[in-house]
Amino acid sequence: MKLVIVPGRSIPVSAHFSYRSRDPYGIHVTFRLEERPPVEWVFARDLLAEGTVRPSGFGDVRIWPEKEGQVGSLGIELDSPFGHALLNMPLDVMTAWLGQTYHLVPAGFEEAALDLDGELSRLLGEVS
């Protein structure tokens, strides 16, 4: 993944995307850049999926497909009170990874993957 410094100039950044079936709606991303502390973001899987085909999101997270010559890329813009980041990565890499998340929990079956009773018990301090 690349962090865009100014248009036409970017630097590589390590990004670890993860998906957990126990959190079926969320995509977890950890960014690492040089000696700085890691930065973690969580956003909706549906937002990422929509962003691979058309501009998606508003507010803190915006995602869109773009074409650079013959190669497709994915733009991701993140805003927080602590900073702003514009990132891009190969679109085909993201769509392949995203497809794997839908093999784990198909679209429309996210609610079935949740253990709401267990989570409520945990939150209330009860033994489940």
N, C-alpha and C positions, 0 to 999 in steps of 0.2 A: 504494500500500500504506500502511497505517496502523500505527503503533506505539502500542499501548495503554499509557498511562501509569498510569492507574487505571481501574477499571470506569466506563464512560460518558465517559471523556476520552482522546482519542488525538491524535497529531500525524502529519502525513504524513512518510513516509520513502521515499527513492528506492531501488527494488530492481530490479536487472537480472538476470533469469533467463536462463541460457543452457544449451544442450544441444549436445554435440559427438558426432558419430557415432563418433569415435575413442575416446570414453569413453561407450559406449552405456548403461551402467548408472547413470550419475551425472547429477544436476542441479546446476549451479553457480549460486550466487546471490551477488551483491555488493550489500551494503546501504550506502547513503551517507546520512548525517544531518549537516546543517549543515557545520561546519568540522572535524568529527572525521574521523580516517582511515577509509577504507573497511573494512568487515568482510566477509569471504568465508566461505561455507559450501558444502559439497558433501554431498548426501544422495541416496539411491536414488530413481530415477524411479518404481519400483514403490511405494515408500512414499508419494510424492506422489500417484500415481494412486489408490491405495487410500484415501488421506485425503480425496479429493474425494467419496467415497460413504459412508465410515464412519470413525470414529476409528481412527487408525493410528499406530504408533510407540510407543516408550518410550525412556527415557534422554534423550539429547541433543536429539532431534527428535520432536515430536508434531504431528500434523496431523489436522484434523477439519472436516467441513462443519457449518455452522450456519445457522439461519434468523433473519433480523431483519425482522419484518413479512412482506412478500411477497418480499423480496430475499434470495437466498442468498449467504452469504459463506464464506470459507475461513479457518479459524483455524490459525495456525502458532506453535508454542511452541518456542523454542530455548534450551538451557541449555549453559553452558560454565563452566570455572573463572573466566572473566573477566566473566561476567554472565549475565543472563536477559532474554529478550525475548518478548513476546506481540504477534503481528502479525495483521492480518486484511486481506483483499482480496476483491473480488467473485469469487464462485465461477465465474461464466460466463466471465470473462476467463481464469482459470487453466485451465479445462477446454478452452477453445479453443486456448490456447497448448500445452497438454500433448498435445492431438490432433495438432498439427503435429510433435511429436517422434516420435510413432508412425508418421507418414508417412515420416520419415527412416529410422528403424530400427523395424520392426514388433515387437510383443511376441513373444518367443520366438526372435528372430533377433539378439539382442545379441551372442552369442558369435561369430557369423559376421562381425560388423562389426569384431571385434578383430583386430589384427595381432600375435599373440602371438610369432611368430618375430622380427619386427622389434623388438618391445619387449625381448625377451630379448637380442638382439644389441646393442641400445642400452645396456641395463643392464650387459652384460658388456664393453662397450667395443669390440665388433667392428663391422666394416663390413658392412652388410647388402646 
